[in-house]
Amino acid sequence: MKGQFDTTISGFKPISLSEMNAQASFLDRIDTKYLVSEKEFAQVLEKLQEDFYVLDIGGKNVFSYDSVYMDTDEYLFYKQHQNKEATRTKVRTRLYVESNLAFFEYKQKENGTTRKFRYEFPSEEHGKMTKGKKRFFEGVYMSFYGQLPGKISPTLSSKYSRLTLCAKDSGERLTVDFNIRLKDLRKEGAKKVELNNVVIIESKSTASSCRSHEIMEEMGIKKAKSCSKYCLGLIYNEVHPFPGVFEETIEKLESLRNEK
């Protein structure tokens, strides 16, 4: 997809990673997601140009991400999302492919606000639950729940390309994910699911109303409901074949994938 908006991206003023982290770095935040087609995103991108910088690292703007999600044998964390629990957990290892940096990440959502905890580990340990990750996970989990959920292990691989934008006059950060590929790691011979023509835009901010929200509203683009790549991956891989709270999102995804 990148070739479709190269010209528009070149019109954005660049921002370095250190500058962006100084301007819009927060681990406690409000997340808002939108689902659009590649054509729609090209139109959104033009409207964002005046108010946002684009992350630039060594002349590159689009980067490859490789995430491996963890869960209990009974998929406790997935069920928290499916049951719309106010407090829920997401655990993964993430590899930033171009830089070969890897992090263990724990995300806790409580009443609409997401808190993120993470630590760096050697990239060759990506996708594995080592003793260090286990200790880190258990410490954070206990601080929220007061008891442990049992053993967690890899469940789903999620690979995609990402473009990152940063608002010029606020702390808002936008991530744009596309070329999304999902694969069940617990099923032998599982095939990857490709979400073609699907773009996930996520606003991350400490404020409930941001410039990107205004632009989306102007364009008639509604906020996505229940749009976790982890949960969607499990549904598409038939680990949990009943969409439940994700039914509306699955319908939207299928309309985008079948768009001509």
Secondary structure, 3 states (H helix, E strand, C coil): CHHHHHHHHHCCEEECHHHHHHHCCCCEEEEEEEEECHHHHHHHHHHHCCCEEEECECCECEEEEEEEEEEECCCHHHHHHHCCCCEEEEEEEEEECCCCEEEEEEEEEECCEEEEEEEEECHHHCCCCCHHHHHHHHHHHHHHHCCCCCCEEEEEEEEEEEEEEEECCCCCEEEEEEEEEEEECCCCCCCCEEECCCEEEEEEECCCCCHHHHHHHHCCCCCCCCCCHHHHHHHHCCCCCCCHHHHHHHHHHHHHHCCC
